Amino acid sequence: LAQRTLVLVKPDGVRRGLAGEVLRRIEAKGYTLAAVELRHADEALLVEHYAEHAGKPFVGPLIAMMSSGPVLAIVAEGQRVVEGFRSLAGATDPTLAAPGTIRGDLARDWGRPVIENLVHGSDSPTSAEREIALWFPAL
Ligand code: CMP
């Protein structure tokens, strides 16, 4: 089984019309799309998804932002895709993310309480499988 990762185009990305651009970069890099679904995440799913951040000060605003509109949930597949997508995404802070990356090219600081950085990518193969089971229980 090839490695898989969960990518989310966050509501700020969908709102700005960048969902297709993120899909394009994943495909242009050579990864395979295993699932793509536009959906409005409910709070229960997001609390589970961000379980590792429970108790951090930005979790409330983060969940509010993530449920403010639809998300494009993507499962991408390929050798080392977890690391590979994180490299495509760039650093968490979009001001510091390198040009050439999704965040470096397309995101910025808007002075809001939660960092709006357009995309999520699983941080390890273990997180990826946990997150895929949560977002795509049938996969
Ligand atoms: P991501 O790395 O996809 O998952 C956790 C998210 O929490 C992160 O993107 C940001 O959107 C947000 N986040 C992480 N750290 C902070 C922080 N220090 N302040 C505000 N938001 C944060």
Backbone and ligand atoms as CSV (ligand in chain L), in Angstrom:
chain,resi,resn,atom,element,x,y,z
A,1,LEU,N,N,0.861,-1.209,0.000
A,1,LEU,CA,C,0.000,0.000,0.000
A,1,LEU,C,C,0.885,1.243,0.000
A,2,ALA,N,N,0.631,2.147,-0.936
A,2,ALA,CA,C,1.398,3.400,-0.992
A,2,ALA,C,C,1.066,4.260,0.226
A,3,GLN,N,N,1.962,5.170,0.564
A,3,GLN,CA,C,1.677,6.083,1.672
A,3,GLN,C,C,0.574,7.058,1.282
A,4,ARG,N,N,-0.225,7.433,2.286
A,4,ARG,CA,C,-1.320,8.382,2.041
A,4,ARG,C,C,-1.213,9.535,3.040
A,5,THR,N,N,-1.767,10.676,2.644
A,5,THR,CA,C,-1.852,11.801,3.570
A,5,THR,C,C,-3.201,12.478,3.427
A,6,LEU,N,N,-3.653,13.127,4.504
A,6,LEU,CA,C,-4.874,13.930,4.423
A,6,LEU,C,C,-4.489,15.392,4.227
A,7,VAL,N,N,-5.019,15.967,3.162
A,7,VAL,CA,C,-4.852,17.394,2.892
A,7,VAL,C,C,-6.221,18.036,3.037
A,8,LEU,N,N,-6.280,19.170,3.685
A,8,LEU,CA,C,-7.520,19.950,3.725
A,8,LEU,C,C,-7.243,21.323,3.135
A,9,VAL,N,N,-8.066,21.730,2.169
A,9,VAL,CA,C,-8.076,23.139,1.786
A,9,VAL,C,C,-9.059,23.776,2.768
A,10,LYS,N,N,-8.529,24.619,3.634
A,10,LYS,CA,C,-9.322,25.191,4.719
A,10,LYS,C,C,-10.342,26.183,4.161
A,11,PRO,N,N,-11.354,26.557,4.976
A,11,PRO,CA,C,-12.400,27.456,4.465
A,11,PRO,C,C,-11.859,28.747,3.855
A,12,ASP,N,N,-10.754,29.264,4.374
A,12,ASP,CA,C,-10.199,30.499,3.776
A,12,ASP,C,C,-9.730,30.228,2.342
A,13,GLY,N,N,-9.205,29.042,2.102
A,13,GLY,CA,C,-8.743,28.682,0.767
A,13,GLY,C,C,-9.895,28.458,-0.202
A,14,VAL,N,N,-10.934,27.763,0.268
A,14,VAL,CA,C,-12.106,27.519,-0.583
A,14,VAL,C,C,-12.775,28.853,-0.914
A,15,ARG,N,N,-12.919,29.710,0.101
A,15,ARG,CA,C,-13.550,31.024,-0.077
A,15,ARG,C,C,-12.811,31.868,-1.115
A,16,ARG,N,N,-11.494,31.757,-1.105
A,16,ARG,CA,C,-10.680,32.549,-2.044
A,16,ARG,C,C,-10.540,31.895,-3.417
A,17,GLY,N,N,-11.189,30.743,-3.592
A,17,GLY,CA,C,-11.166,30.112,-4.911
A,17,GLY,C,C,-9.859,29.400,-5.211
A,18,LEU,N,N,-9.165,28.917,-4.155
A,18,LEU,CA,C,-7.848,28.302,-4.343
A,18,LEU,C,C,-7.864,26.777,-4.252
A,19,ALA,N,N,-9.062,26.182,-4.162
A,19,ALA,CA,C,-9.138,24.715,-4.043
A,19,ALA,C,C,-8.517,24.045,-5.273
A,20,GLY,N,N,-8.852,24.542,-6.448
A,20,GLY,CA,C,-8.320,23.968,-7.679
A,20,GLY,C,C,-6.809,24.118,-7.770
A,21,GLU,N,N,-6.299,25.244,-7.323
A,21,GLU,CA,C,-4.847,25.500,-7.342
A,21,GLU,C,C,-4.106,24.486,-6.449
A,22,VAL,N,N,-4.685,24.171,-5.292
A,22,VAL,CA,C,-4.049,23.193,-4.393
A,22,VAL,C,C,-4.075,21.807,-5.040
A,23,LEU,N,N,-5.217,21.422,-5.611
A,23,LEU,CA,C,-5.298,20.133,-6.328
A,23,LEU,C,C,-4.277,20.094,-7.466
A,24,ARG,N,N,-4.166,21.199,-8.182
A,24,ARG,CA,C,-3.243,21.271,-9.311
A,24,ARG,C,C,-1.795,21.033,-8.852
A,25,ARG,N,N,-1.418,21.649,-7.742
A,25,ARG,CA,C,-0.039,21.483,-7.264
A,25,ARG,C,C,0.229,20.052,-6.805
A,26,ILE,N,N,-0.773,19.417,-6.174
A,26,ILE,CA,C,-0.601,18.022,-5.735
A,26,ILE,C,C,-0.425,17.124,-6.965
A,27,GLU,N,N,-1.256,17.350,-7.969
A,27,GLU,CA,C,-1.176,16.528,-9.181
A,27,GLU,C,C,0.098,16.830,-9.968
A,28,ALA,N,N,0.480,18.104,-10.054
A,28,ALA,CA,C,1.672,18.486,-10.823
A,28,ALA,C,C,2.926,17.871,-10.206
A,29,LYS,N,N,2.912,17.729,-8.877
A,29,LYS,CA,C,4.054,17.113,-8.187
A,29,LYS,C,C,4.134,15.618,-8.503
A,30,GLY,N,N,3.017,15.041,-8.909
A,30,GLY,CA,C,3.011,13.631,-9.307
A,30,GLY,C,C,2.283,12.706,-8.353
A,31,TYR,N,N,1.672,13.263,-7.305
A,31,TYR,CA,C,0.921,12.406,-6.388
A,31,TYR,C,C,-0.431,12.052,-7.003
A,32,THR,N,N,-0.997,10.965,-6.492
A,32,THR,CA,C,-2.290,10.476,-6.974
A,32,THR,C,C,-3.385,10.940,-6.016
A,33,LEU,N,N,-4.528,11.317,-6.579
A,33,LEU,CA,C,-5.683,11.652,-5.749
A,33,LEU,C,C,-6.459,10.370,-5.469
A,34,ALA,N,N,-6.649,10.046,-4.185
A,34,ALA,CA,C,-7.399,8.834,-3.820
A,34,ALA,C,C,-8.824,9.190,-3.418
A,35,ALA,N,N,-9.055,10.426,-2.961
A,35,ALA,CA,C,-10.403,10.884,-2.594
A,35,ALA,C,C,-10.395,12.404,-2.556
A,36,VAL,N,N,-11.503,12.999,-2.978
A,36,VAL,CA,C,-11.672,14.456,-2.923
A,36,VAL,C,C,-13.136,14.715,-2.595
A,37,GLU,N,N,-13.384,15.498,-1.558
A,37,GLU,CA,C,-14.773,15.770,-1.188
A,37,GLU,C,C,-14.903,17.146,-0.549
A,38,LEU,N,N,-15.851,17.917,-1.052
A,38,LEU,CA,C,-16.157,19.210,-0.444
A,38,LEU,C,C,-17.174,18.972,0.659
A,39,ARG,N,N,-16.836,19.387,1.866
A,39,ARG,CA,C,-17.802,19.178,2.955
A,39,ARG,C,C,-17.663,20.232,4.035
A,40,HIS,N,N,-18.762,20.411,4.756
A,40,HIS,CA,C,-18.787,21.349,5.859
A,40,HIS,C,C,-18.538,20.539,7.131
A,41,ALA,N,N,-17.372,20.719,7.747
A,41,ALA,CA,C,-17.008,19.912,8.914
A,41,ALA,C,C,-17.787,20.381,10.140
A,42,ASP,N,N,-18.319,19.434,10.910
A,42,ASP,CA,C,-18.982,19.849,12.149
A,42,ASP,C,C,-17.967,19.879,13.294
A,43,GLU,N,N,-18.412,20.471,14.415
A,43,GLU,CA,C,-17.497,20.707,15.521
A,43,GLU,C,C,-16.921,19.412,16.090
A,44,ALA,N,N,-17.747,18.356,16.148
A,44,ALA,CA,C,-17.279,17.077,16.721
A,44,ALA,C,C,-16.101,16.520,15.906
A,45,LEU,N,N,-16.222,16.583,14.596
A,45,LEU,CA,C,-15.136,16.098,13.721
A,45,LEU,C,C,-13.861,16.916,13.946
A,46,LEU,N,N,-14.033,18.234,14.071
A,46,LEU,CA,C,-12.862,19.112,14.214
A,46,LEU,C,C,-12.185,18.947,15.570
A,47,VAL,N,N,-12.974,18.721,16.609
A,47,VAL,CA,C,-12.386,18.485,17.939
A,47,VAL,C,C,-11.530,17.224,17.886
A,48,GLU,N,N,-12.028,16.188,17.227
A,48,GLU,CA,C,-11.255,14.947,17.043
A,48,GLU,C,C,-10.014,15.204,16.185
A,49,HIS,N,N,-10.229,15.899,15.086
A,49,HIS,CA,C,-9.131,16.156,14.154
A,49,HIS,C,C,-7.984,16.894,14.851
A,50,TYR,N,N,-8.328,17.873,15.689
A,50,TYR,CA,C,-7.309,18.685,16.365
A,50,TYR,C,C,-7.061,18.241,17.805
A,51,ALA,N,N,-7.299,16.944,18.096
A,51,ALA,CA,C,-7.158,16.422,19.470
A,51,ALA,C,C,-5.795,16.777,20.077
A,52,GLU,N,N,-4.739,16.751,19.266
A,52,GLU,CA,C,-3.403,17.028,19.819
A,52,GLU,C,C,-3.238,18.483,20.267
A,53,HIS,N,N,-4.106,19.379,19.790
A,53,HIS,CA,C,-4.026,20.786,20.184
A,53,HIS,C,C,-4.984,21.128,21.333
A,54,ALA,N,N,-5.711,20.115,21.853
A,54,ALA,CA,C,-6.704,20.357,22.912
A,54,ALA,C,C,-6.070,21.179,24.027
A,55,GLY,N,N,-6.767,22.235,24.467
A,55,GLY,CA,C,-6.279,23.050,25.574
A,55,GLY,C,C,-5.419,24.225,25.140
A,56,LYS,N,N,-4.924,24.223,23.899
A,56,LYS,CA,C,-4.113,25.373,23.460
A,56,LYS,C,C,-5.019,26.581,23.213
A,57,PRO,N,N,-4.462,27.780,23.416
A,57,PRO,CA,C,-5.299,28.987,23.352
A,57,PRO,C,C,-5.949,29.228,21.993
A,58,PHE,N,N,-5.352,28.707,20.913
A,58,PHE,CA,C,-5.902,29.012,19.590
A,58,PHE,C,C,-6.925,27.993,19.111
A,59,VAL,N,N,-7.213,26.964,19.959
A,59,VAL,CA,C,-8.093,25.888,19.495
A,59,VAL,C,C,-9.535,26.352,19.254
A,60,GLY,N,N,-10.057,27.225,20.123
A,60,GLY,CA,C,-11.413,27.755,19.935
A,60,GLY,C,C,-11.527,28.486,18.603
A,61,PRO,N,N,-10.701,29.535,18.392
A,61,PRO,CA,C,-10.720,30.236,17.117
A,61,PRO,C,C,-10.432,29.325,15.915
A,62,LEU,N,N,-9.567,28.335,16.116
A,62,LEU,CA,C,-9.223,27.415,15.030
A,62,LEU,C,C,-10.467,26.624,14.601
A,63,ILE,N,N,-11.192,26.084,15.580
A,63,ILE,CA,C,-12.381,25.290,15.246
A,63,ILE,C,C,-13.468,26.188,14.657
A,64,ALA,N,N,-13.599,27.407,15.172
A,64,ALA,CA,C,-14.569,28.362,14.604
A,64,ALA,C,C,-14.211,28.651,13.143
A,65,MET,N,N,-12.939,28.902,12.876
A,65,MET,CA,C,-12.508,29.181,11.502
A,65,MET,C,C,-12.741,27.975,10.606
A,66,MET,N,N,-12.393,26.781,11.105
A,66,MET,CA,C,-12.493,25.569,10.280
A,66,MET,C,C,-13.937,25.165,10.001
A,67,SER,N,N,-14.883,25.675,10.828
A,67,SER,CA,C,-16.291,25.352,10.573
A,67,SER,C,C,-17.028,26.549,9.971
A,68,SER,N,N,-16.282,27.564,9.527
A,68,SER,CA,C,-16.909,28.783,8.988
A,68,SER,C,C,-17.372,28.616,7.537
A,69,GLY,N,N,-17.052,27.495,6.922
A,69,GLY,CA,C,-17.447,27.256,5.535
A,69,GLY,C,C,-16.942,25.897,5.114
A,70,PRO,N,N,-17.234,25.510,3.882
A,70,PRO,CA,C,-16.805,24.190,3.434
A,70,PRO,C,C,-15.289,24.069,3.310
A,71,VAL,N,N,-14.841,22.830,3.472
A,71,VAL,CA,C,-13.438,22.453,3.379
A,71,VAL,C,C,-13.323,21.473,2.207
A,72,LEU,N,N,-12.258,21.519,1.437
A,72,LEU,CA,C,-12.019,20.465,0.444
A,72,LEU,C,C,-11.083,19.447,1.072
A,73,ALA,N,N,-11.633,18.255,1.365
A,73,ALA,CA,C,-10.837,17.184,1.977
A,73,ALA,C,C,-10.283,16.300,0.860
A,74,ILE,N,N,-8.983,16.046,0.932
A,74,ILE,CA,C,-8.269,15.325,-0.131
A,74,ILE,C,C,-7.425,14.219,0.502
A,75,VAL,N,N,-7.466,13.036,-0.071
A,75,VAL,CA,C,-6.484,12.011,0.273
A,75,VAL,C,C,-5.547,11.887,-0.922
A,76,ALA,N,N,-4.261,12.156,-0.678
A,76,ALA,CA,C,-3.255,12.061,-1.729
A,76,ALA,C,C,-2.342,10.893,-1.401
A,77,GLU,N,N,-1.838,10.268,-2.446
A,77,GLU,CA,C,-1.115,9.014,-2.305
A,77,GLU,C,C,0.203,9.047,-3.067
A,78,GLY,N,N,1.223,8.398,-2.513
A,78,GLY,CA,C,2.511,8.259,-3.218
A,78,GLY,C,C,3.635,8.044,-2.221
A,79,GLN,N,N,4.781,7.616,-2.713
A,79,GLN,CA,C,5.963,7.457,-1.861
A,79,GLN,C,C,6.253,8.766,-1.131
A,80,ARG,N,N,6.356,8.711,0.181
A,80,ARG,CA,C,6.754,9.851,1.029
A,80,ARG,C,C,5.858,11.074,0.847
A,81,VAL,N,N,4.567,10.801,0.563
A,81,VAL,CA,C,3.652,11.921,0.309
A,81,VAL,C,C,3.407,12.782,1.552
A,82,VAL,N,N,3.562,12.205,2.751
A,82,VAL,CA,C,3.332,12.996,3.967
A,82,VAL,C,C,4.351,14.136,4.018
A,83,GLU,N,N,5.624,13.767,3.945
A,83,GLU,CA,C,6.703,14.773,3.911
A,83,GLU,C,C,6.595,15.651,2.674
A,84,GLY,N,N,6.287,15.011,1.562
A,84,GLY,CA,C,6.244,15.717,0.284
A,84,GLY,C,C,5.192,16.802,0.277
A,85,PHE,N,N,3.993,16.506,0.821
A,85,PHE,CA,C,2.978,17.560,0.826
A,85,PHE,C,C,3.345,18.666,1.804
A,86,ARG,N,N,3.942,18.314,2.941
A,86,ARG,CA,C,4.340,19.374,3.888
A,86,ARG,C,C,5.370,20.301,3.266
A,87,SER,N,N,6.200,19.728,2.428
A,87,SER,CA,C,7.164,20.548,1.721
A,87,SER,C,C,6.464,21.447,0.684
A,88,LEU,N,N,5.468,20.924,-0.010
A,88,LEU,CA,C,4.682,21.765,-0.935
A,88,LEU,C,C,3.944,22.870,-0.192
A,89,ALA,N,N,3.444,22.560,1.030
A,89,ALA,CA,C,2.628,23.518,1.791
A,89,ALA,C,C,3.466,24.670,2.328
A,90,GLY,N,N,4.690,24.377,2.786
A,90,GLY,CA,C,5.531,25.416,3.384
A,90,GLY,C,C,5.255,25.584,4.870
A,91,ALA,N,N,5.973,26.504,5.493
A,91,ALA,CA,C,5.900,26.698,6.943
A,91,ALA,C,C,4.503,27.129,7.390
A,92,THR,N,N,4.160,26.779,8.652
A,92,THR,CA,C,2.848,27.110,9.233
A,92,THR,C,C,2.548,28.600,9.152
A,93,ASP,N,N,3.543,29.419,9.482
A,93,ASP,CA,C,3.345,30.873,9.471
A,93,ASP,C,C,3.514,31.370,8.024
A,94,PRO,N,N,2.431,31.828,7.399
A,94,PRO,CA,C,2.505,32.158,5.968
A,94,PRO,C,C,3.451,33.317,5.672
A,95,THR,N,N,3.720,34.156,6.662
A,95,THR,CA,C,4.670,35.257,6.450
A,95,THR,C,C,6.083,34.709,6.241
A,96,LEU,N,N,6.372,33.586,6.914
A,96,LEU,CA,C,7.712,33.002,6.843
A,96,LEU,C,C,7.823,31.880,5.815
A,97,ALA,N,N,6.684,31.395,5.319
A,97,ALA,CA,C,6.711,30.275,4.367
A,97,ALA,C,C,7.447,30.711,3.101
A,98,ALA,N,N,8.297,29.842,2.583
A,98,ALA,CA,C,9.126,30.189,1.424
A,98,ALA,C,C,8.273,30.408,0.178
A,99,PRO,N,N,8.621,31.422,-0.616
A,99,PRO,CA,C,8.003,31.561,-1.935
A,99,PRO,C,C,8.214,30.257,-2.715
A,100,GLY,N,N,7.215,29.902,-3.508
A,100,GLY,CA,C,7.270,28.616,-4.209
A,100,GLY,C,C,6.377,27.591,-3.539
A,101,THR,N,N,6.113,27.795,-2.225
A,101,THR,CA,C,5.206,26.890,-1.514
A,101,THR,C,C,3.777,27.445,-1.586
A,102,ILE,N,N,2.808,26.587,-1.274
A,102,ILE,CA,C,1.403,27.014,-1.303
A,102,ILE,C,C,1.188,28.204,-0.362
A,103,ARG,N,N,1.672,28.050,0.867
A,103,ARG,CA,C,1.473,29.149,1.836
A,103,ARG,C,C,2.332,30.362,1.498
A,104,GLY,N,N,3.545,30.112,1.044
A,104,GLY,CA,C,4.451,31.206,0.700
A,104,GLY,C,C,3.946,32.023,-0.481
A,105,ASP,N,N,3.310,31.359,-1.418
A,105,ASP,CA,C,2.815,32.059,-2.606
A,105,ASP,C,C,1.431,32.664,-2.409
A,106,LEU,N,N,0.601,32.007,-1.594
A,106,LEU,CA,C,-0.841,32.313,-1.642
A,106,LEU,C,C,-1.462,32.767,-0.331
A,107,ALA,N,N,-0.713,32.689,0.787
A,107,ALA,CA,C,-1.298,33.044,2.086
A,107,ALA,C,C,-0.528,34.197,2.719
A,108,ARG,N,N,-1.179,34.909,3.628
A,108,ARG,CA,C,-0.524,35.994,4.360
A,108,ARG,C,C,-1.167,36.132,5.736
A,109,ASP,N,N,-0.577,36.961,6.571
A,109,ASP,CA,C,-1.110,37.271,7.894
A,109,ASP,C,C,-2.186,38.343,7.736
A,110,TRP,N,N,-3.394,38.050,8.265
A,110,TRP,CA,C,-4.492,39.018,8.211
A,110,TRP,C,C,-4.755,39.607,9.592
A,111,GLY,N,N,-3.896,39.299,10.562
A,111,GLY,CA,C,-4.059,39.829,11.916
A,111,GLY,C,C,-5.223,39.223,12.684
A,112,ARG,N,N,-5.649,38.033,12.284
A,112,ARG,CA,C,-6.758,37.367,12.990
A,112,ARG,C,C,-6.195,36.452,14.070
A,113,PRO,N,N,-7.057,36.056,15.054
A,113,PRO,CA,C,-6.549,35.279,16.202
A,113,PRO,C,C,-5.999,33.902,15.834
A,114,VAL,N,N,-6.402,33.365,14.690
A,114,VAL,CA,C,-5.852,32.076,14.280
A,114,VAL,C,C,-5.108,32.284,12.961
A,115,ILE,N,N,-3.989,31.601,12.846
A,115,ILE,CA,C,-3.200,31.684,11.617
A,115,ILE,C,C,-4.009,31.085,10.473
A,116,GLU,N,N,-4.237,31.868,9.422
A,116,GLU,CA,C,-4.949,31.362,8.244
A,116,GLU,C,C,-3.899,31.006,7.207
A,117,ASN,N,N,-3.726,29.692,7.007
A,117,ASN,CA,C,-2.629,29.254,6.140
A,117,ASN,C,C,-3.093,28.306,5.041
A,118,LEU,N,N,-4.363,28.409,4.679
A,118,LEU,CA,C,-4.959,27.768,3.482
A,118,LEU,C,C,-5.081,26.265,3.499
A,119,VAL,N,N,-4.036,25.568,3.970
A,119,VAL,CA,C,-4.070,24.109,3.873
A,119,VAL,C,C,-3.613,23.436,5.157
A,120,HIS,N,N,-4.111,22.226,5.326
A,120,HIS,CA,C,-3.615,21.317,6.355
A,120,HIS,C,C,-2.972,20.136,5.656
A,121,GLY,N,N,-1.900,19.622,6.227
A,121,GLY,CA,C,-1.336,18.351,5.769
A,121,GLY,C,C,-0.949,17.541,6.984
A,122,SER,N,N,-1.271,16.248,6.987
A,122,SER,CA,C,-0.930,15.381,8.125
A,122,SER,C,C,0.564,15.489,8.418
A,123,ASP,N,N,0.925,15.419,9.722
A,123,ASP,CA,C,2.331,15.638,10.077
A,123,ASP,C,C,3.164,14.364,10.173
A,124,SER,N,N,2.535,13.193,10.072
A,124,SER,CA,C,3.287,11.925,10.077
A,124,SER,C,C,2.398,10.857,9.454
A,125,PRO,N,N,2.980,9.737,9.026
A,125,PRO,CA,C,2.156,8.653,8.473
A,125,PRO,C,C,1.121,8.143,9.479
A,126,THR,N,N,1.466,8.140,10.765
A,126,THR,CA,C,0.519,7.699,11.799
A,126,THR,C,C,-0.651,8.672,11.911
A,127,SER,N,N,-0.350,9.978,11.966
A,127,SER,CA,C,-1.434,10.974,11.987
A,127,SER,C,C,-2.271,10.862,10.727
A,128,ALA,N,N,-1.628,10.616,9.597
A,128,ALA,CA,C,-2.343,10.553,8.322
A,128,ALA,C,C,-3.406,9.459,8.370
A,129,GLU,N,N,-3.036,8.276,8.829
A,129,GLU,CA,C,-4.011,7.179,8.864
A,129,GLU,C,C,-5.136,7.473,9.861
A,130,ARG,N,N,-4.787,8.093,11.000
A,130,ARG,CA,C,-5.809,8.478,11.975
A,130,ARG,C,C,-6.776,9.492,11.363
A,131,GLU,N,N,-6.241,10.482,10.691
A,131,GLU,CA,C,-7.072,11.549,10.113
A,131,GLU,C,C,-7.899,11.042,8.928
A,132,ILE,N,N,-7.329,10.166,8.111
A,132,ILE,CA,C,-8.086,9.616,6.976
A,132,ILE,C,C,-9.263,8.798,7.500
A,133,ALA,N,N,-9.049,8.043,8.574
A,133,ALA,CA,C,-10.134,7.239,9.155
A,133,ALA,C,C,-11.270,8.135,9.657
A,134,LEU,N,N,-10.887,9.332,10.110
A,134,LEU,CA,C,-11.869,10.283,10.644
A,134,LEU,C,C,-12.678,10.945,9.511
A,135,TRP,N,N,-11.994,11.378,8.479
A,135,TRP,CA,C,-12.640,12.148,7.390
A,135,TRP,C,C,-13.252,11.245,6.332
A,136,PHE,N,N,-12.631,10.078,6.117
A,136,PHE,CA,C,-13.110,9.151,5.069
A,136,PHE,C,C,-13.207,7.748,5.647
A,137,PRO,N,N,-14.177,7.512,6.543
A,137,PRO,CA,C,-14.253,6.199,7.206
A,137,PRO,C,C,-14.365,5.027,6.227
A,138,ALA,N,N,-14.831,5.277,5.010
A,138,ALA,CA,C,-14.999,4.187,4.048
A,138,ALA,C,C,-13.699,3.818,3.326
A,139,LEU,N,N,-12.669,4.677,3.407
A,139,LEU,CA,C,-11.428,4.400,2.653
A,139,LEU,C,C,-10.537,3.373,3.345
L,1,CMP,P1,P,-2.027,23.449,10.956
L,1,CMP,O1,O,-0.571,23.248,11.195
L,1,CMP,O2,O,-2.666,22.944,9.724
L,1,CMP,O3,O,-2.836,22.855,12.203
L,1,CMP,C1,C,-2.925,23.582,13.412
L,1,CMP,C2,C,-3.371,24.964,13.086
L,1,CMP,O4,O,-3.523,25.806,14.204
L,1,CMP,C3,C,-2.313,25.640,12.243
L,1,CMP,O5,O,-2.315,25.044,10.977
L,1,CMP,C4,C,-2.762,27.085,12.335
L,1,CMP,O6,O,-3.905,27.337,11.512
L,1,CMP,C5,C,-3.211,27.125,13.800
L,1,CMP,N1,N,-2.156,27.568,14.695
L,1,CMP,C6,C,-1.056,26.865,15.034
L,1,CMP,N2,N,-0.308,27.567,15.893
L,1,CMP,C7,C,-0.948,28.729,16.101
L,1,CMP,C8,C,-0.679,29.878,16.887
L,1,CMP,N3,N,0.409,29.964,17.646
L,1,CMP,N4,N,-1.569,30.891,16.861
L,1,CMP,C9,C,-2.673,30.794,16.097
L,1,CMP,N5,N,-2.986,29.742,15.333
L,1,CMP,C10,C,-2.142,28.727,15.327
